[in-house]
Amino acid sequence: MNKKAIEIMAGSTVLVEYGIPDNYVPFKVRAVYATESKVVLTAESKVGNETFVLRPEEELLVLP
């Protein structure tokens, strides 16, 4: 299901297009930091740890 970045919580799993087009990798969200203008997600997966900086209204695919 799609969720806005501002709605994502720690513990969620998000699918992110990573590396090449149409290559989606599941990332487990470890922490979420939010301000009025951006949302920062720290996440980990088999490919490593990443930090994503998003606009609050940006949508991501979240696994149930």
C-alpha positions as semicolon CSV with decimal commas, in nm:
position;residue;x (nm);y (nm);z (nm)
1;M;0,000;0,000;0,000
2;N;0,117;0,355;-0,060
3;K;0,178;0,587;0,234
4;K;0,298;0,943;0,251
5;A;0,646;0,980;0,398
6;I;0,506;1,168;0,697
7;E;0,285;0,864;0,782
8;I;0,567;0,607;0,791
9;M;0,674;0,482;1,133
10;A;0,978;0,297;1,264
11;G;0,937;-0,077;1,215
12;S;0,769;-0,038;0,874
13;T;0,914;-0,202;0,564
14;V;0,930;0,020;0,256
15;L;1,013;-0,080;-0,101
16;V;1,263;0,155;-0,264
17;E;1,380;0,151;-0,626
18;Y;1,752;0,094;-0,573
19;G;2,046;0,088;-0,813
20;I;1,883;0,013;-1,146
21;P;1,530;0,088;-1,272
22;D;1,258;-0,155;-1,159
23;N;1,486;-0,307;-0,893
24;Y;1,291;-0,268;-0,569
25;V;1,462;-0,347;-0,239
26;P;1,279;-0,385;0,094
27;F;1,419;-0,156;0,365
28;K;1,327;-0,193;0,732
29;V;1,280;0,156;0,878
30;R;1,475;0,198;1,203
31;A;1,412;0,567;1,278
32;V;1,205;0,855;1,141
33;Y;1,285;1,224;1,189
34;A;1,036;1,480;1,060
35;T;1,022;1,857;1,020
36;E;0,773;2,075;0,834
37;S;0,970;2,050;0,510
38;K;1,134;1,704;0,513
39;V;1,122;1,353;0,652
40;V;1,442;1,158;0,713
41;L;1,423;0,778;0,726
42;T;1,714;0,564;0,844
43;A;1,671;0,209;0,719
44;E;1,857;-0,116;0,666
45;S;1,840;-0,403;0,418
46;K;2,055;-0,677;0,269
47;V;2,230;-0,414;0,054
48;G;2,325;-0,206;0,359
49;N;2,211;0,088;0,568
50;E;2,070;0,397;0,399
51;T;1,935;0,738;0,493
52;F;1,651;0,874;0,280
53;V;1,549;1,241;0,279
54;L;1,195;1,289;0,147
55;R;0,927;1,553;0,115
56;P;0,642;1,489;0,366
57;E;0,386;1,441;0,086
58;E;0,606;1,199;-0,115
59;E;0,455;0,850;-0,137
60;L;0,635;0,520;-0,079
61;L;0,524;0,161;-0,116
62;V;0,492;0,009;0,233
63;L;0,460;-0,365;0,290
64;P;0,180;-0,474;0,526
